[in-house]
Amino acid sequence: MGSIYSIGDVFDMVRRRLAIILSVAILGTILSVLFALTQQHLYLSTEVLQLRSPKIATSLTPSTVEGSSARRLQFIEQQVMSRGALLDAAERLNLFTDLPNLEDGKKVELLRRSVELHGVAAAREGFSDDGTVSLLRITATWDSPEAAQNLARDFSRRTQELSIDSRLEQSLEAVRYFELREANLAAEVDALETEIAEYRASNDIPAPGSVAAAQREIERLNQSLLSLDREMITLQARLARTPQTRVERREQDEAREAIARLTEERKLITAPLAELQSSIAASPEIELQLSRYELQLSQLRDQLQAARTKHKEAAIAHDLEAEKQSERLTVLEPAPLPEYPYTSSRKKLVILGSFGSLLAGLFLAFLLDLRRPVIRTAAQMEHAIGLRPVVTIPEIDPRARRRKKKQR
């Protein structure tokens, strides 16, 4: 501690170094006043947006807007804080009218430091995080309360517009995609049906409907043949018996005539039956190709039906987005007009600067005494070397001596 061993030594140091302490304190106070005069008051205004859930459950009308709300808000923040958007906001709100020569880069830098978007995550269950955001705080700081409020409100409005536009654009893209896919699949189905028809025509294959009708006709003709064969068997059994009477001989003659008539009828049925059977008969290669065509056509029709379903769902989701019935940002707390600046007052800065300057002066005085540790009192000598002086000569001020001489 040098020559300072007690509170009295401290007061003695202050008395001896009072000029230096006051000089440092006055100089620091003057610098504090100049610094405080250069500082501007800054006002802060915050607008809170709430992310509201869809009015209709997503299980009933699934949304086509994918991704977590946090990721979508991050994308919107990038758009809002882009260079072009910030310059447009500065021009729209007349923020730099007092600085007409300020460069655009400086304007963008000031606005990025003045506006902050902060999302608040929704309540989580356990350790899971689905990236859902419940609140979005938009904080703006500026040198006037009106400008801070207008800046927060403008960024809030722009954020809501971009949120709506991005959701509408994404849902519209989904509608366009499924509409185009439906049209392409319908064209593929028509082209494949045309190809199948041409293949049937080139190979003399009847249409599927005519084949079914021909098969039903073949089945009917086979039933007729079966009935005729049964009658003929009955009549032939009657002819096999030996006639005993004139009546039996007449019955056999009638049976022969009936058999002849049934034989003619059977010929009339057999000819068209053969034609029908030959018309629907096809080679194994043709049957295999037709089965391939039918499988491909069935798959395309299933895909077309799925695309039509998705198209309808996407159209409903787009209608909900257009009518603002889906997830959206709403103002929960409008940006207020700040009444007081949030920065420190100039008076406070001057007081802190003066107090700090006084402490700096005391510290400088202590360093000067520490640099030249002179023993000035008997107590200091006893503390330093352990010996107490017998006689101490008090310090005589030369100016006081001269005044005494003049008085004599």
Secondary structure, 3 states (H helix, E strand, C coil): CCCCCCHHHHHHHHHHCHHHHHHHHHHHHHHHHHHHHHCCCCEEEEEEEEEECCCCCCCCCCCCCCCCHHHHHHHHHHHHCCHHHHHHHHHHHCCCCCCCCCCHHHHHHHHHHHEEEEEEECCCCCCCCCCCEEEEEEEEEECCHHHHHHHHHHHHHHHHHHHHHHHHHHHHHHHHHHHHHHHHHHHHHHHHHHHHHHHHHHCCCCCHHHHHHHHHHHHHHHHHHHHHHHHHHHHHHHHHCCCCCHHHHHHHHHHHHHHHHHHHHHHHHHHHHHHHHHHHCCCHHHHHHHHHHHHHHHHHHHHHHHHHHHHHHHHHHHHHHHCCCCCEEEEEECCCCCCCCCCCCHHHHHHHHHHHHHHHHHHHHHHHHHHCCCCCCHHHHHHHHCCCCCCCCCCCCHHHHHHHHHHC
